[in-house]
Structure formats: C-alpha cells, structure tokens
Amino acid sequence: MEFYSAFGKRPVRLSDATRKFAYDSLHCRYGKETAATPTVSLDHVENFAALTEPEKYDLAIREICLHAPLRICEGEKLSGSATLGEAIRHHVPASFEGKTVFYAVSHLTTDFETVVRRGIGGIREDVLASLERHRGTDREPFLQSCLSCLDSFALWHGRYLEALREAGYEENYQVLSKVPFGVPATFREALQSIWFAFAFQRLCGNWPGIGRIDWLLGDFLDRDLAEGRLTMEEARELLAHFFIKGCEWICGGNYGSGDAQHYQNLVIGGRDGEGKDITNHVTYLVLDVIEELGIGDFPTTLRLHKGTPQKLLRRMAEVIRYGGGVLAVYNEELIYQSLLAYGYPKEEVWKFANDGCWEVQIPGKTNFGYDPFDGLQVLQQKTLQPGADFATYEALYQAYLADLESAVAGIVERHCYETPGKDDLGRWRWCDWTPSTVISLFEGGCISAGLPYFRGGAVYNIRSPHFGGFGDTVNSLYAIRKLVYEERKCTLPQLLSVLAKDWEGEEVLRRYVQSRYTYFGNDNDECDTIAVSLAKEFAAICRRQEGRCGYGTPPGISTFGRQLEWAPRRTATPYGRKAGEVLAGNCSPTPGTDKEGATAVIRSYCKIDLREMTTGAALDLKLLPSAVKGEDGLFAIMALMQGFVTLGGFFLQLDVADGAILREAQAHPEAYDTLSVRVSGWNARFVTLDRGWQDMIIAQTEEHS
C-alpha cells in the first residue's frame, strides 16, 4: 500500500489497518458507493410544488436525514458520512420530479469553535433565545426553520447511534452519544464532534472549510496526554481517520479541474488573541498524517510569523518536499495589518482562516464570494481596441485604469439587486434567495439577527473583485512602454496591427520583445514598478465601490485556473505570446518569463503592497525534486518561506513536482492514481484532471522549475 511521493519513500507510523482504510478511500471505494445513491426523493410529498421555498428546504433536510444511507467503514474510529452523490456536485441532495431542488453553499469556513466549546445544544439554546426576541416578526419563520433543521440533524445522529450499537462499535457509540450535541471532554470526542458537524453540513450539499484545527483541538489532546488517557500514537491514528474520512467523495474518472476540491481547507499554526504562538501536538500530527498518506483533500496552510518555531518550519519543509502541493503558507503579520486596515476589529483578525480555497475571511462569521475578471482582456478588448492611439504611455495607462474601474463597477452593479436600498433604520434590505438554514446554524450572526446566510445574517458580507491575468497585464504594459514609447520601434497602431495578425510575418520583432525585456518575476524594478502601481490603483478602485450595496468589496488577485478558460478569448500579447495561449496564474509570473529563479519571483511579487489585497494574492512556486534533496534542500525550502514573510508576501503555494513524471502519469494514469498536485487553492489527483488542465499543470511545472 504505497502512497505516491515525488521525493523518496514516505515514512510508516500508522497501523496496517489504518493504511488499508486510506488506500481503499483514495481508490474510490466509498466515493463510488456515494455516487450510487444521488438523492433522496421528494416526489411523495403531497402538494410539494405549492410549498414555500423554506418549507421545501426543511422537508428536503428532513428526508435527507431520515433516508440517506448510513456507512460504517471497517475499523473506523470516527463515525458519520455524507453518502448522497449530488452533495458531491454541490446540490442539496434531494430531488423532485428527477431534479435537485436547491443549490448549496461553499466558499466559507463555518463555526466549529462553538461546536467544540458549547456543542449543538448550545446552538439550539441560541435559536430558542432569538426566537423569543423575534416571535411574531418576519424573522420567526427562519428561526423555526433552524429548529426544524436541528431536529433533522438529531434524527440523523440517532440513526447512527442505533447503527453503531447494532454493528458492535461500542467505543464509537459511546463517543458519539456524547457529541456533537453535548460538549466534548476528550480529544476523541472533540474530533468526532467536529467531524460529525462537518459531515452533516456536507451531507446537505455544502462545502465548508474547517479552519484552525490545531487551535480547536490542541487543549483537548494536551489534557488527554497529561492525564494518561491517550498516547501520541493513538492520537495520530484518530487524526488519520479524520483525514481518511474526508476522502469519501473520491469517485475516480477524468473530469475538468479534478477531484478533491470540496473546499475543506485546514489552517495550522499562528498566534492566538494574546499574541502567543499556538503550535501544539495537533499541529505536528497533522503534518505526520499528510507526510505518510499524501492526502490532498484537506489543503493545509501554515500561518507563518516571526515567532514560528524553527522546529515547525523545518517540519513543514520536510513534508513539502514529498510533493503534492498540500501545504501552503500565510504571512500572518501582513494579513493582520491588511484586515485591520480594511476595518475588521482587532478582536476578530487573529482568528482569520480561509474560504475553502485561500481567500482570507473571518471564519464562522462571513458570507463570502469573489468575482473574478480577466484584466488582460480589459486591456486587449477595451483600452487597445482597433484604432486606439495614445500620445504617451501615461495616457494609455490612465485609459486602462478607467476601463478597469468600469469593469469593477460593473461587477458590483450586478450585486446591487440583492440589496435594493436601506430601511428606515439604515439597514440594507436583502432580497429573498435560496434557503440556507443548515449553513446559517454554523455562521455567527445569523441566529441572533434572525436572518439567514443569504439575507444578510452573517456578521460580514463580502463580494471581492479579483483581478485575473495580473502578470500578463503588467508584462503587456511594460512591453508597450518600452517598444512604442521609449525605443520607438513602432507606433501603437502599428503594434496593434501586428497583434491583430497574431504576430504573423513579424517573428523577428516577436523574438525581440520576448528576449530583450525582463518581465515581472525577475526582480526588475523597471517592470515591477508597473505591478506596484497597478495593484495600488486596483485597490483604490475597489475602495471607491464600498457602500454601493450591502456587500463589502475588498480586492484580491487570482485566477484559480481560469487562465485556461480565458485563453480562447485572448488575443496576441505585446510581450510576444500568441492568441489563445494559457498564461499567468494567480499573482504569479507568466510561465516561461521568469528566468532568474524562485528568489527573484518572490522579490518581484513582494514589491507590491500586498496589505491592500485584503482577501489575498497567491504566488505559485514549483520546485523540482532534485532541488530539495538533503539538508541543503530543506534549508532552501525554509529560506523561501522565511524570505517570503520577511519581504511582505501574502500567500505562497509551493509544490514539488517533475514534469517528466507528470507526462508519464498522463500516459499511464493507472500507475499514478494517488499522485496529487496543487491546482490553485485546492489539490487534485493529477489523473482526474482533464487533458487541458493536465497540460497546463505540466507547462507550469516545466517552465517555472
């Protein structure tokens, strides 16, 4: 039972039974079982079509909890499974006349702190208290829906207790009988409590992140170890089962952007509200499990700061070099500064996690969405449309900024219909949207306000414009400035004519702009100054949109792989790329233009004032296995992470991969079915990516390595 590694043989610490459980889960055993039962049916409900949307939703959740198949895996140490196939597709898995009725919720990290500190019973108490305050108002129906969904949750919980007792899983039964409705007292109870609440949300079609798992669980394990209830080996086995259960939606096959992207991210390390580093036994156990099993279904990010223990930094490097791209890095101090500058209160910022990819949010309190757009297409199709001419580079640049502002304003305008004005008390009115009670139970603010997640109930409501094609836009502006306005080798209309013909007949000029100029990602101040200015102007544009609707509009820079989707609509670029090429990802350089190594890439990226990118700006780095061997390799990874923080980075995705191995996996997928790669905010088993995605990952690996 080997688990793929880009670097040497993975260590073996876990029991044979646990490793077999992992092997079966990673090889689709449970995913295929789940896919076999897509939904529960609502066809038997009398007059279902005439019910209100909240009534339909409550009935759907009830039927799911009453009739979803129960799964008890052989030897499992944690119980509860999301066993309906349409949940994998992000639908509430209940159908009427052959179609699912509701879409579900993602891009958030829900409130697992309350789950482990007060239990689901504490959530019910909050619902009852809010119901008393809002009885007789238009908010009462939502709170009644909360009680209905909690009752359904209890039915599902009771079904599992009965099944565990019948199957002879007495230990699991005893643990689950105490949680998640009660408050956990031990590490196993706390882990089971988080898992069962997470599984319930997933069962209902939602894709939540989990957040700071070591902060949530560390004290429980410390007490168990101190009082002799548990050994580190036993705790590692329990945590491994948590990771393995999280692979239960793996179905195999080859589809789009791959499997394992259900936004169930984890965050480790960092500081607490008193500024103390929270690194604990759970932090290291998470890394142990990732190292041994290579599971990429829980992409994990370390909150790195100046006080992060060197032991943890080294351990991160040791695990990173096995490949798979499972581990990433946040610069905690910069993100603190960014969130405070945006207006988040100090008592909240230290809790930050992500939305299930890497965009920053306050977990359990944020209704988050992001709006990606292609900044390169804005330049190509608006500013540089046929007939465009500008007397100076500055005039062209200002015209582009105006077009960029128009694009961002259009994005925000599309959200204004959701919050059409304010009431007499100055509160935004929210339009009715799809019911979201299950998530609302785990999202702070909804219960106390008596408002669901999609009607302004969350404490923070965010729709973040995300600039895509950032590096490509910078390179294009730089090439135009050099070629047209400084060297005067052609006029702008002449260059646009060349680009319209996709560089046909101008190969000498194309080679000139490719080889003569030093683009973003090479620590060239002349080019990087454009990146610094453009990011600053984009942030200012987003600030000017604040207050237009009920959502905040903090900026970010990302593509999340959309450079593949955007490629067919892109024309030739001024820096020598032809129409339709797949270009830069996230806030990274355009593949093939970074020629000075990883350190230069980090330096270029970090010249941007990334504190202004409030929801994030990701840098992707690919390293060859040969570059991370031995002590020198470990120190190289550690130095990259430390330099990233020192220079002012935001979010770093590192992957160790070999293009030759990826090509071999493309040709012989049956031999590489557990090979994980970092895509963008998520991991996927390489063989489940379609050919376009595979080719893009290979190109990024070969050109950035």
N, C-alpha and C positions, 0 to 999 in steps of 0.2 A: 504494500500500500504506500506507494511513493506519491509525494505531492510536488509538483513541478517547482524547480528552483533555477534561477539564472546564475546562481553562484554556489557551487558546492552542494553537498548533501545536507538537507535540513536536519536539525537535532531531533531526537526522540525522547520525550519526557512523559507523554501521556500513555495511558494504558492501551493495550491492543484493542479492547472493546470500543474505546472512545475513538481511536483512529479508524476503525472499521465504520463506525457511525458517520464520521466525517467523510470517508470515502464514498459511502452509499449516498449521502446527501449531495455531495459535489457531483456525483454521477447520475443525478436526476431522479433517483428513486422516488423521493417524496414530491418533487415538482410534478412529475407525470401523474402521480396519484391525485394531486390537487387539480390539475388541468382536466382530469376525467369527470369532475363534477363542477361545471362552470358556475351555476347559480342555484338558489332555491327559487321556486315558482310562487308567484302571487296570483296566478290565474283563478285559484279557488276562492279568492276574497270577493264577496258579494259587493257589487257596485264600486269596485276599486277605482275605476276611471273617474267617478264623480267625487272622490275624496279630495280634500285639500292636499297640497304638496307636503306639509308637515305630517299629516295623518298617513299619507303613503309612506313617508320615510320611517315613521315609528313602526308601522306594520312590517316594513322590509327588515328593519333591525331585529324585530321580534322573531320573524320567520328564520332569519339567518341564525340567531342564537338557539332556536329550537331545533333546527333541522340540518345545520352544517355538519358534515361528517366529523367524528372525533378521531384523532390519531394519537396513539400511544406508541412511540418508537421503542424498539427493543433496547432495554437498558437505559432509557433516557433518565436524566437526573432533574430535568425541568419539564413541566407539562404545559400543554396548550399549543394549538396550531391553527393557522389561518388556512383553511382547507377548501376554499371555493375559488375556482380558477379565474373568474372575472375580476377578483381582487388583484390578481397579478397585472391586469390591464387597467388598473386604477378606476374601476367601477365599483359602486356598491353592488355586491354580487346577488342581486335579487331581480328577477325578470317578470315582466307582464307581457303576455302575448309574444313571447320569444325575444323581447328586447330588455336590456337593463334599463332601469328607471332613472337612476341618478349617477352622476359622476362624483368622485370622491375628492379628498383634499391631500395636497402634498406641499413641498417647499416650506416646511416648518419643523421645528423641534418642539415637542409638546412637554407638558409639565410633569416630569417624573419625580421632581422633588416632593410635591405634595403626595404622590403615590407612596413614597417610602417614608415620609415624615408623618402623614396623617391617615394614609390608606384611602380606599374608595369610600369607606364610611365617612371620612372627613369631607369628601366631595359631596356626598349626599346631604350632610348637615348644612353645607353652604347653599345647596339648592333649596332646601326647605326654608332656610332663613331668608333667602332672596324672594322666595315665593310669598312669604308673609308680607314683605315690603311692597311687592308688585301685584298682589292679588286684586283682581278687578280691573287691571290695566291691560293695554295691548301687549304687555310683556309676559303676561301669565301663560299664554299658550306655549311659548318657548320653554319656560321653566317646567311646565307639565311634560313637555317632550323630553327634557332632561331626566325627569323621574322615570318616564317610560323606558328610556334607553338604559338607565341604571338597573331597572328591573330586568330588562332583557339580558344585560351583562350578568346579573346574578343567576339567571336561568342557565346560561352557558357554563358558568362556573360550577353550578350544581351538577350539570350533566357530566362534567369532567371528574368531579369528586366521586360520583357514582361509578363511572367507568374505571377509575384508578383502583377503587376498592374491589370491584369485580375482577380486575386483572391481577390483583395481588401486589400492586405497587404501593405498599403501606407507607414507606418513607415519603414518597411523592404526595400521597394522600394527606398525611399529617401536615406537611409543609403547606400545601395548597389550601387546606382547611382554615389556615390562619390568615392567609393573604390572597389577593390584594385588598380584600375588604377591610381587614384588620391591619394594624401597624406591625411591620416586621421587627423581629428582635435579633435575628441572626443574619449572617452573610447569605446563607442559602435562602432564607425567607425573603430577604431584600432582593436578591437576584431573581427569584421566582416572581416576586411582586412586580418588578419592572417588566419581566418577560411577559407575564400574563396580561398586563395592561397594554403592552405593546402589541401582543398578538391579537387582542380584542380590536384595537384600532385597525390593524391590518386585515383582520377578518372582515371588517366592514368596508374594505376597499381603500383605506387611507395609507399613505406612505410617510409616516413621521420619522424624523431623526430622534436620537436618544440623548445626545449631548454628553455632558461631563460625567462619564460613567465612573471614573475613579473617585471623583469628588462625592458622588452619590453613595458609593459603596465602601469607601475606604475605612470609615469608622467601624462599620459592621465587621469587616474582616479583622481589623486590629483587635477588637474586643474578643472575637472568637479565638484568635491565636493566643492572646494573653490568658484567656480562661481555659485553654486546652480543649475547646470544642471542635477544633478543626486544625488540620495541618496545611502547609502551603501546597503540598501535593494534592490534597483533596480539594482545596480551593481552585487550583488550576484545572482540575477535571471539571468542576462545576462551571467555571467560566468558559471552558472549551465547549461544553454543551450549549451554552448560550450562543456562541458563535455558530455552532453547527446547526442549531435550530433555525438560525437566521438565514440558512441556505435552502430552506424548504420550498422556495419558489423556483429553483433552478429546473428548467424544462429541457435544456439542450436545444439543438437546432441552430439555425443561422438566420438572424433577423436584425436588420437595422443597426442600431447602436449598441446591441449586445444585451446580455443578461446582467444581473447583479446591480441594477441601477434603480433600486427602490428607495433611495434617499435615506437609508437607515444609518446615517453617519454617527461616529463617536468622536468625542474630544477628550484628550488626556492632558495632564499636567497643568501648569499655570498657577495662579495665585487665588487666594480667597478674598473676602471683603476686607480683611485686615492686612492684606498685603503679604501674607505668608504663602510660601510655595506649598502646594497640596500634594506633591508627589508622594505616593504611598505604595503599599504592596500590590494593590489592584493595578496601578499604572504598569508595573513590571510584568504582572501576569497577562495583561492584555498583549504586551509585546511578545511574551513567550508563546502565546497561542497563535498569533499571526505568524511568527517565525516558523513554528512547527508545521502548521496546517496550510499556510499560504492563503487563507480565506480572504477574498477581497470584497465580500458582500457587506462588510462594515468598514468603509473607508474611514481611517482614523487620523486625526490631526493633533499634533502636539502644540500646545500653547507655549511657545518658547520666549523666555525673558532672560535678563542678565543674571538672575539668580537661579536659573535652572541647573540642577546638579549635573556635574560633569559625567557622573555615572549614568544618568538618564540620557544625556546627549550621546554618549558612546553606545549605549544600548540601542538607541534609535538608529545609529549608523550601522550597527551590526545587523539589524533586521532589514533596513532599507536595501542593503546590498544583495539580499536574496531575490530582489526584483518583485514585480507585480504591482508596484506603484501604490501599495495600500496606505503608506504613511505619508503625511504632508506636514507642513509647518505654518503656524500663525506667528506673526510678530506681535506678541501680546501688548507691549507698551505702546506701539504705534496705534493699534486698534483701540486701546483705551482712549488715547488722545483724539482719535477720529470720532468715536462715539460721543465723547464729551463735547467736542466742538459742534457736532450736529444738534446736540440738545438733550441727549439721554441723561438722566440723573446719575450721579456718581454711585449711588447705592445699587444701580442696575448693571452698570457696564462690566463689572468684574465677572458677571455670570455669562457673558456672551458665549454663544456657540454658533452653529450654522443652520442653514435652512434645509439641510439634507444634501446639498452639494457643498459649496464653500462660502456662499454669501452670508455675511455676518448679520445676526439678529439677536434679540434678547429672547432666550428660549422660554416657551410656555406663556408668552405674552404678545406675540407678534403674528399678525396676519400679513404674510409676506408674498409678494410677487415681483418678478422682474420683467422688464420689457426690452428684449434685445433688438438692436437695429444695426445695419451694416453701414458704418461710417464711410467706408471706401465707396460704396455705391452712391452715397450722398455726394461725394466729391465727383465721381465719374458722371453721374446722370443729372446732377443739378448744376453744380458750380462749373464743370467743364463740358457742358452740353455743346453741341455743334454751334460754331460761330462765336464761342466765348473768347474774349481777349481782355487782358488787363495790362495797364501800363507798367505796373510794378508788382513785385511779389507780394508786398504788403496789401495791395488792393485785392489781389486774388485770395490771400489768406482771410481778409476781412469778409469777403463774399462767401467763402466757405463757412466761416463761423456763423454768418447769417442763415445759411442753408441748414447748418447743424442745429441752430436754435429752432428753426421752423420744424425740423424733424422731431425734436424732443417735445416741442409744444403740441405737435400732432399726437404723440404718444399719450401725453397727459390728457388731452382733449377726449380721447377715447374712454377715459375713466370717469369723466365728469358726469356721464349719465347715471353712474352708480350712486352718486351722492349729489342729487339735484338741489343744492341750496341748503340753508340752515333754518332751524326752527326759531321760535321766539326767544329761546334761551341761548342761542348761538351755537347749538349742536348741529352737526351735519345730519341731514336726513339720508337714510340709506334705502335703496330700492330692495325689494324682495329678490332673493337669489336662491340658488339651490340649497335645500336644508343641509345642515352640517352639525347636528347636535352631538354626535359622538366625539368629534374633534373639539367642539365647544366645551365639553366636560373637562378637557385637559388643556384648556387655553385660558390663562388667567385674565380676568376682566369680564368674560362673557357671563358667568353665573351672577356675579354681583350686579352687573348692569342689566341683567335680564335680556340680553341681546346675543344672538348667535354670531358665530365667527364671521360669516359673510354679510353681517349687517352692522358692522362697526363695534362688535362686542369686545374684540381684543384691545388690549391697552395701546398697542402700537399698530397702525395700519400703514403698510408701506407698499409702494409700487415704484421700483427702482429702474430708471432708464439705464441700459447697459450698452456701452459703446463697443461694437464689434469691428474687426478689421483695423484696430488701432495702429499696430505696427505697419501695416500696409499703407495706411493713410499718411503716417509720418514719412515713410520712405518715398511715397509719391510726391508729397510736398517738397521734400528735400531735393529730389531729382529735378523737379521743375525749377526750383530756385537756382540750382547750380547750372543746369543746361540752358535754360532760357534767359534768366535774368542776370547771372554772373558771368558765365562763359560766352553767352550769346551765340551758341552754336546753331540755334534755330529760333524761330518765333513760336509763341504759344499756338497760334492757328496751325503752323506747320507741324508741330509736335502732335496736336490733336488729330491731324490728318493721318499721321503715321500710326497713331494708336487705333484709329478707326479701321485701318487696314491690317491690324494685328501684327505690326512690325514687318509686314511683307515688303521685301526689297530693301530693308534697312537693317540688315543683320550687323553691319559694322557699327552703326550707331547703337544698336541694342547691346552689343558686347561692350561698347564703351561705357554705357550707363551702369551695366552690371559690374564691371571690373574697376572702373575709375573711382567710384564713390563708395564711401564707407558708411553703411546704413545702421539703423537702430539695432542695438545689441552688440556693438563693438567698442563701446566706451569712447565714442567720437562726439565730443562736445558740440561740434558744428551741427550734427544731425540731432543729437539728443535734446538740444535746446528747443527744437520744434516739438518734440514729445512733451517736454516740461510745459511749454506754453499751451499746447493743445489740451492737455489734461486739465490744466488750471481753468481754461476758458470753458471747457465742458462742465466742470464742477459749478462754475458761476451760472451757466445756463440752467442747470438743474435747480440751483438755489432760487432762481427767478421764477420757477414753476411752483415752488412751495406755496400752499394755501389756495391753489386754484380748485381743489376738490378735497374730499375727506382723507386722501392718502398723502403721506409724505413722499418726497421724490428724491431721495439721496442717490448719488451716482455710483456707478461701477463700470468696470471694463471686463468684458468676457466675450467668448464665442460659444463655449460649451459644444464645440464640434460643428457649429453651424457654418464654418468656412467651407465645409463640404456641400451643404445645402445652397450656399450663396454662390458658389463657383460658377455655375452655368449662366448667371445673370451679370457676371463681372466682365468688363472689357479689359483690353490690354492695359498694363500699368506703365507709368512713366519711368519706373526703375527697371524695366526690361522683362517683366513677366507677360506671358501671352494670355489671351482671353480664356476664361474657363479654368485656370489653374487653381488648385487648392492652396490657400495662402496662410497667413499667420493665425495662430490660435491664441485666445485669451489676450493677455498683455505681453505676449512673447514675441520674439523677432520672427520675421518671415523665414520659413525654412530655407536654408542654403545661403542666407545673407549674413549670418553670424559666423565669423571666421576667426575670432580671437579667443574662443573658449568660454567656459561657464562663468568664470570670474568677470569677464568683460560684459557678458549678458546681464549678470546681476548688477553691475555698476550702472549700465545704461538704464535699466528698469528702475533702480533706486534713486536716480536723479529726479524722477517725478515726485512731487509732493503727494505721496500716496495716502496721507491723512485725509485728503479731500475725497478719496474714493470710499465713501462711508460703508458701502456694502461689499467692497472688495475689488481687487485686481490681481488675477492669478498669473504667476510665472511658472511655465513648464520647463523642466530641465530633464534631458535624457542623458544617462551615463552608460558607458559600455562596461560589461562585467570585468574586462581586463583592467579597467581604470580604478577598480575598488578592491583589488586584492590586497591581502596582508594588512599590516599596521599602517602603511602609507595610505592604503585605500580608505581605511577607517578614518584616519586623520583628515583626508581630503573631504569626505562627506561631512565630518564635523565642522571643518573650516568653512565649507559652503554654507551650512546652516547658520553658523555664528556670524559670518560676514553678511549674510542676508539680513540678519537682525540689526547688526551694527550700522549698516548703511541705510536702513529705513525701508526694508521690504514689507509687504503686506501678507501675501500667501504664496507659499512655494510648494509645487508638486514635483517631487523627484521620482524618477523611475529608472531602474537598471534593466536594460534590455539590449538585445543584439538583433540587428536587422536580419542577419543570416538565419537566426533561429526562428524569427517571425515568418520569414519566407518558407522555411521548412514546415512550420506549423500550418501555413496556408495551403501547402501542397499535400500534407498528411495530417489532417486535423484529428484523426483518431488517436494519434500518438501524443497529442498535446491538449487533451480536453480540460486540464486544470490550469493551463497557462493563463495567468491573469495579467492584464495591462491597465495602466492608468489611461483613461479616455479624457475626461475633463470634469472633475468634481465627482466622478464615480469611476469604479473599476468594472471591467467586464472580462469574462473568459474570452480570449482572443478568437477562438474558433466560432463563437456565437455572433461575432460582428459580420455584417455583410461585406462583400468584396470592396466596396468603396471605402468603408470605414477601415478595413484592414490595410488597404493601400495607403490611406492617409497616415495611420499609425506607423507603418513601415517607413514611409517617407520622412516623417518627423524624427524617427529614431535614427535613420541613416544620415540625415542632414544636420541634426543637432548634436550627434555624438562626436 
